[in-house]
Amino acid sequence: MAAGENPPGPAGARAPHGLRSGLRGLTTRGRSFLAAGITAALCAYVFGQDALLRVGVLLAALPLAAALLLLRTRYRVAGGRRLTPHRTPAGQEARVHLRLDNVSRVPTGVLLLEDKVPYVLGPRPRFVLDRVEPHGYREVSYRVRSDLRGRYPLGPLQLRLSDPFGMCELTRSFNASDLLTVVPQVQTLPPVKLPGERAGHGDTSARALALAGDDDVIPREYRQGDDLRRVHWKSTARYGELMVRREEQPLKARAAVLLDTRHLAHRGTGPGSSFEWAVGAAASVGLHLIERGYRTRLITDTGRSVPTAGSSVTATAAEAGGLLLDELAVVDHSDGGGLARAEEALRGGEGLLVAVVGALDDEQLDRLARLRRRAAGAVVLLLDTTTWAGLRHVLPNTPDAVFAEQQKLLRRAGWTVVPVPAGASLPELWRSADRTDEAGPYRDEVRA
């Protein structure tokens, strides 16, 4: 919880500045009373009416007294904010919890609490808090929602003080703020057998353990805390000291997800564009591979390589997925025209390469075909961007010969090609990448 303290009252040495601040904080009612009081005083001077002068002084003194009262109010408050959750998928709500603590020995008056949020998350929340007792607190919450992924700042929290008559209102801000990360929507993918799993560096951890066993045959010296059941008695007798069997570190399958962010490669705008579909597909595929035990990294056409926490043996799948989603939450179009830098970033050694690409010209098609040699297995989600542009609705019976030819060339290069039209279901498309003997699409692909 982010917390901060801010005494509403000014320092005594800066009274003139505080008085100006109080005058600027006069509400419409306070300014009206002050203007009416000054006008009454001038009329009393012109017409010589003492009773009207007393009324004018009273009207003018009331807002000034309210401003001075607020300026001399010195109760101290602390504010905090808590997000549930910190990461939320696009289109879903997150809840923001606010807490205000009165850390002074005097009760507060009526407080107006306001949190600053970007307009894409909804209207700015405002709460009216009644009197808060000494060392007491108040808790309120509100909901935010965005259809657009990204990182959005929340805060700083603002506190408005008001006098009982509503003549003056002063605003104080806390320093603490938080970030809400809106990530792409993730779909659960079915488990399928992917190309490259039978390669030596593409084995899953389960297969590596099945081949190597849980114990290494090379012993090491006994260390305090080792399980005595792991004592290797033959080595103990040979070396003359207690030896235990070394634990096998399971091998990790490696995978890379290539995301095509080129502006020229995508069609459509907003959440329904081909680019947003590609980002969501990269997030779904990346999380799916991490959950299956792959050490997964994200690569874009700009050459940016983002190793997830799955690259570390000690990292959890949740940490790996969190890093992947954080990166995809802020990824944007690139002005680059090709996949050359992505080819440099793929240094090889990946057991599996999954590419999510948009429209390709001849040069990028050749580069993508060459990328196949840098991985043991490769799957490409080839977006038919003409369906996002609405061109197929004009000529629905005209086949796209160029798109069909690109699929054939990539299949000849060794890619498992999955064509993606607009509105397609990613889980259904993912099933077509199945490389088992019973998978019909794969057998058709080999015959082609």
C-alpha positions in Angstrom: 0.0 0.0 0.0 1.4 3.3 -1.0 1.1 5.9 1.8 1.9 9.5 2.3 1.4 12.3 4.8 0.4 15.9 4.1 -0.5 18.5 6.7 -3.3 20.6 5.3 -2.3 23.7 7.2 0.5 26.1 6.0 3.6 26.9 8.0 3.3 29.9 10.3 6.2 31.8 8.7 4.4 31.8 5.3 1.1 33.4 6.4 0.9 35.9 3.6 1.2 33.1 1.0 -1.3 31.0 2.9 -3.8 33.9 3.0 -3.5 34.2 -0.8 -4.0 30.5 -1.1 -7.1 30.7 1.1 -8.6 33.5 -1.0 -8.0 31.4 -4.2 -9.8 28.6 -2.5 -13.0 30.5 -2.0 -16.0 28.8 -3.5 -18.7 30.5 -5.6 -20.7 31.0 -2.4 -17.7 32.5 -0.6 -16.9 34.8 -3.5 -20.6 35.9 -3.6 -20.6 36.7 0.1 -17.4 38.6 -0.2 -18.6 40.6 -3.2 -21.9 41.3 -1.5 -20.2 42.5 1.6 -17.9 44.9 -0.3 -20.8 46.2 -2.3 -22.9 46.8 0.9 -20.0 48.6 2.6 -19.5 50.9 -0.4 -23.2 51.7 -0.5 -23.2 52.4 3.2 -20.4 54.8 2.7 -22.1 56.6 -0.1 -25.6 56.8 1.5 -24.3 57.1 5.1 -26.2 54.1 6.4 -24.4 52.6 9.4 -26.7 49.6 9.7 -25.9 48.7 6.0 -22.2 49.0 6.8 -22.5 46.4 9.6 -24.3 44.0 7.3 -21.5 44.5 4.7 -18.8 43.8 7.2 -20.5 40.7 8.4 -21.0 39.4 4.8 -17.4 40.0 3.9 -15.9 38.7 7.2 -17.7 35.3 7.0 -15.8 33.9 3.9 -12.5 35.5 5.2 -13.0 33.9 8.6 -13.7 30.5 6.9 -10.5 30.7 4.9 -8.4 31.6 7.9 -10.0 28.7 9.8 -9.1 26.2 7.2 -5.5 27.6 6.9 -5.0 27.2 10.6 -6.4 23.7 10.7 -3.5 21.4 11.2 -4.8 17.8 11.5 -2.5 15.3 9.8 -3.8 12.6 7.6 -2.2 9.7 5.7 -3.6 8.2 2.5 -3.0 4.8 0.9 -4.1 2.9 -2.2 -4.3 -0.8 -3.0 -5.1 -2.4 -6.4 -6.9 -5.7 -6.8 -5.3 -7.0 -9.1 -2.3 -5.0 -10.3 -2.7 -6.7 -13.7 -6.1 -6.9 -15.3 -7.1 -8.1 -18.8 -8.5 -5.6 -21.2 -12.2 -5.3 -20.9 -12.3 -6.5 -17.3 -12.6 -4.5 -14.1 -10.1 -3.9 -11.3 -10.9 -2.5 -7.9 -9.0 0.3 -6.2 -9.2 0.5 -2.4 -8.4 3.8 -0.7 -7.7 4.3 2.9 -7.5 7.6 4.8 -6.0 7.6 8.3 -6.3 10.5 10.8 -2.9 10.4 12.6 -3.6 13.6 14.6 -5.2 14.1 18.0 -8.1 16.2 16.7 -11.0 15.1 14.7 -11.3 16.2 11.1 -14.2 18.0 9.5 -15.9 17.0 6.3 -13.4 15.8 3.7 -13.7 15.4 0.0 -11.5 12.6 -1.3 -10.6 12.5 -5.0 -8.3 10.2 -6.9 -6.8 11.2 -10.2 -7.3 8.5 -13.0 -6.8 8.7 -16.8 -10.0 9.3 -18.7 -9.8 5.8 -20.4 -10.4 4.2 -17.0 -13.6 6.0 -16.4 -14.8 9.1 -14.5 -12.7 10.6 -11.7 -13.9 9.1 -8.4 -15.0 11.5 -5.6 -16.0 10.5 -2.0 -17.4 12.7 0.8 -16.0 11.6 4.2 -17.7 12.6 7.4 -15.9 13.5 10.6 -12.9 11.1 11.2 -12.1 10.6 14.8 -8.6 10.9 16.2 -6.4 8.0 15.0 -9.4 6.6 13.1 -9.6 5.8 9.4 -12.1 5.5 6.5 -12.0 3.1 3.6 -13.6 3.5 0.2 -13.2 1.7 -3.1 -14.1 2.2 -6.8 -13.8 0.2 -10.0 -11.8 1.0 -13.2 -12.0 -0.6 -16.6 -10.3 -0.2 -19.9 -10.7 -1.8 -23.3 -7.2 -0.6 -24.3 -4.1 -2.4 -22.9 -1.3 -0.3 -21.4 0.1 1.1 -18.1 -2.1 3.7 -16.5 -1.0 5.9 -13.5 -3.4 6.2 -10.6 -3.0 9.2 -8.4 -1.9 11.2 -6.7 -4.7 11.2 -4.2 -6.2 14.7 -3.6 -7.9 15.8 -0.4 -10.3 18.8 -0.3 -11.0 20.5 3.0 -14.2 22.6 3.3 -15.6 24.7 6.1 -19.1 24.0 7.5 -20.7 26.9 5.5 -19.1 25.9 2.2 -17.4 29.3 1.8 -13.9 28.0 1.2 -12.3 24.8 -0.2 -8.6 23.9 -0.1 -7.0 21.1 -2.0 -4.0 19.1 -0.8 -2.3 16.3 -2.8 -0.4 13.3 -1.7 2.8 12.2 -3.4 2.2 8.5 -3.8 0.8 7.0 -7.0 0.4 3.5 -8.4 0.4 1.9 -11.9 -2.4 -0.3 -13.2 -1.3 -2.6 -16.0 -4.0 -3.6 -18.5 -2.8 -6.7 -20.3 -4.1 -8.4 -23.4 -6.9 -10.9 -23.1 -5.5 -14.4 -22.8 -7.2 -17.5 -24.1 -6.7 -21.0 -22.8 -5.1 -23.2 -25.5 -5.6 -26.9 -25.8 -2.6 -29.2 -25.2 -1.2 -30.4 -28.6 2.0 -32.0 -29.7 4.1 -29.3 -31.3 6.9 -29.6 -33.9 10.4 -29.6 -32.4 9.5 -31.5 -29.2 11.5 -34.6 -30.4 14.6 -32.6 -31.1 17.5 -32.9 -28.6 17.4 -29.3 -27.4 13.6 -29.2 -27.6 12.8 -32.0 -25.1 10.4 -31.2 -22.3 11.6 -31.4 -18.8 9.5 -34.5 -18.2 11.2 -36.4 -21.0 14.6 -35.3 -19.8 13.9 -36.7 -16.4 12.7 -39.9 -17.8 15.9 -40.4 -19.7 18.4 -39.2 -17.1 16.5 -40.2 -14.0 16.1 -38.3 -10.8 19.6 -39.0 -9.6 22.9 -38.3 -11.3 25.5 -41.2 -11.1 28.2 -38.7 -10.2 28.4 -38.4 -6.3 29.5 -35.5 -4.2 30.5 -35.0 -0.6 27.9 -35.0 2.1 26.6 -31.6 3.2 24.7 -30.8 6.4 21.0 -31.2 5.7 21.3 -33.7 2.9 18.9 -36.6 3.1 20.6 -39.7 4.4 18.6 -41.8 2.0 20.7 -40.3 -0.8 24.0 -41.7 0.6 25.9 -43.5 -2.1 27.6 -46.3 -0.1 29.9 -47.5 -2.9 31.4 -44.1 -3.3 31.6 -43.6 0.5 33.6 -46.8 0.8 35.9 -45.8 -2.1 36.7 -42.2 -1.0 36.6 -42.8 2.7 34.1 -40.1 3.4 30.3 -39.8 3.3 29.1 -39.3 -0.3 25.6 -38.6 -1.6 24.1 -38.8 -5.0 23.8 -35.5 -6.8 20.4 -34.3 -7.7 19.7 -34.0 -11.4 18.8 -30.5 -12.7 16.0 -31.1 -15.2 16.5 -29.8 -18.7 14.2 -27.1 -19.9 12.7 -26.9 -23.4 13.3 -23.6 -25.1 10.9 -21.6 -27.2 10.6 -18.2 -28.8 7.5 -16.2 -29.7 8.0 -13.8 -32.6 5.5 -11.0 -32.8 5.3 -8.9 -36.0 4.6 -5.3 -34.9 5.2 -3.6 -38.3 2.6 -0.9 -39.0 2.4 -1.9 -42.7 1.7 -5.5 -41.8 -1.6 -4.9 -40.1 -5.1 -3.6 -40.9 -7.9 -2.2 -38.8 -8.0 0.1 -35.8 -8.9 -0.3 -32.1 -9.4 -3.5 -30.2 -10.8 -5.2 -33.3 -7.6 -4.7 -35.4 -5.3 -7.4 -36.7 -2.5 -6.0 -34.5 -4.5 -6.4 -31.3 -5.4 -9.9 -32.3 -1.7 -10.7 -32.9 -0.8 -9.3 -29.5 -3.4 -11.3 -27.8 -2.3 -14.4 -29.7 1.3 -13.9 -28.6 0.2 -13.5 -25.0 -1.9 -16.7 -25.1 0.8 -18.8 -26.9 3.6 -17.5 -24.6 1.7 -18.3 -21.4 0.7 -21.7 -22.8 4.4 -22.6 -23.5 5.5 -21.3 -20.1 2.9 -23.5 -18.4 4.2 -26.5 -20.4 7.7 -25.9 -19.0 9.3 -24.1 -21.9 11.9 -21.4 -21.2 10.2 -18.8 -23.4 11.3 -15.5 -24.7 9.5 -12.8 -26.7 11.0 -11.4 -29.8 9.6 -8.5 -32.0 10.5 -7.5 -35.5 12.5 -4.6 -34.1 15.0 -7.1 -32.6 13.9 -6.6 -29.1 14.3 -9.8 -27.1 12.5 -10.1 -23.8 13.6 -13.2 -21.8 10.9 -14.0 -19.3 11.4 -15.2 -15.8 11.1 -18.7 -17.2 14.7 -18.4 -18.3 15.7 -18.9 -14.7 15.5 -22.3 -13.1 14.2 -20.9 -9.9 11.5 -18.7 -11.3 7.9 -19.7 -11.2 5.4 -19.9 -14.1 3.5 -17.0 -12.6 6.6 -14.7 -12.6 7.4 -15.7 -16.1 3.9 -15.0 -17.3 3.8 -11.7 -15.5 6.9 -10.5 -17.3 5.5 -11.6 -20.6 2.2 -9.8 -20.1 3.9 -6.6 -18.8 5.9 -6.4 -22.0 2.9 -7.1 -24.3 0.8 -4.5 -22.3 2.8 -1.7 -23.8 4.0 -3.0 -27.2 3.1 -0.8 -30.0 3.4 -0.6 -33.8 6.9 -0.3 -35.2 7.9 1.9 -38.1 10.3 -0.8 -39.4 9.8 -2.4 -42.7 11.3 -5.8 -42.3 12.2 -8.8 -40.1 16.0 -8.4 -40.5 16.6 -7.4 -36.9 14.4 -10.3 -35.7 16.5 -12.6 -37.7 19.6 -11.3 -35.8 17.9 -11.7 -32.4 17.1 -15.4 -33.2 20.6 -16.6 -32.6 19.4 -20.2 -32.8 19.1 -22.9 -30.2 15.3 -22.6 -29.8 13.5 -25.9 -29.8 10.3 -24.3 -30.9 9.6 -21.0 -32.7 6.1 -19.6 -32.9 5.6 -16.6 -35.2 2.6 -14.3 -35.3 3.0 -12.3 -38.5 0.8 -10.0 -40.6 1.0 -9.2 -44.3 4.3 -10.2 -46.0 6.0 -9.1 -49.1 8.5 -11.2 -51.1 11.5 -10.1 -49.1 9.9 -10.7 -45.7 8.6 -14.0 -46.9 12.2 -15.1 -47.8 13.4 -13.9 -44.4 10.7 -15.8 -42.6 11.6 -18.9 -44.6 15.2 -18.6 -43.5 14.2 -18.2 -39.8 12.9 -21.7 -39.9 16.5 -23.0 -39.9 17.1 -21.4 -36.5 14.7 -23.7 -34.6 14.0 -27.4 -34.4 10.3 -26.8 -35.0 8.3 -23.8 -36.2 4.7 -22.7 -36.2 3.5 -19.6 -37.9 0.1 -17.9 -37.4 -0.2 -16.1 -40.7 -2.8 -13.4 -40.5 -5.0 -12.8 -43.6 -5.1 -9.1 -43.1 -7.4 -8.6 -46.1 -10.2 -10.0 -44.1 -9.6 -7.4 -41.4 -9.7 -4.7 -44.1 -13.0 -5.9 -45.3 -11.8 -6.6 -48.8 -13.2 -10.2 -48.8 -16.7 -8.9 -48.1 -16.6 -7.1 -51.5 -15.5 -10.1 -53.5 -16.4 -13.1 -51.3 -15.9 -15.7 -54.1 -12.5 -14.5 -55.2 -9.7 -16.6 -53.8 -6.6 -14.9 -52.6 -3.9 -16.5 -54.8 -1.1 -14.5 -53.2 -2.0 -15.6 -49.7 -2.3 -19.2 -50.7 1.1 -19.1 -52.5 2.7 -17.7 -49.4 1.4 -20.6 -47.3 2.8 -23.1 -49.8 6.2 -21.5 -49.8 6.4 -21.4 -46.0 5.3 -25.1 -45.8 8.1 -26.0 -48.2 10.5 -24.2 -45.9 9.4 -26.4 -43.0 6.9 -24.2 -41.2 3.7 -25.5 -39.8 1.4 -22.8 -41.3 -1.9 -21.8 -39.6 -3.9 -19.3 -41.7 -5.8 -16.8 -39.6 -8.8 -15.0 -40.9 -10.6 -12.2 -39.1 -12.8 -13.5 -36.3 -11.1 -16.8 -36.0 -10.9 -18.7 -32.7 -7.4 -19.0 -31.4 -7.9 -22.3 -29.5 -9.4 -23.9 -32.7 -6.5 -22.6 -34.8 -4.0 -23.9 -32.2 -5.5 -27.5 -32.6 -4.5 -27.3 -36.3 -0.8 -27.1 -35.3 -1.0 -30.6 -33.7 1.7 -32.8 -35.0 0.4 -36.2 -33.8 -0.3 -39.0 -36.2 -4.0 -38.6 -35.7 -4.0 -34.9 -36.6 -5.7 -34.5 -39.9 -4.4 -31.0 -40.8 -0.8 -32.1 -40.3 -1.2 -35.0 -42.7 -2.8 -32.8 -45.3 0.0 -30.3 -44.9 2.6 -33.0 -45.6 0.9 -34.1 -48.7 0.8 -30.5 -49.9 
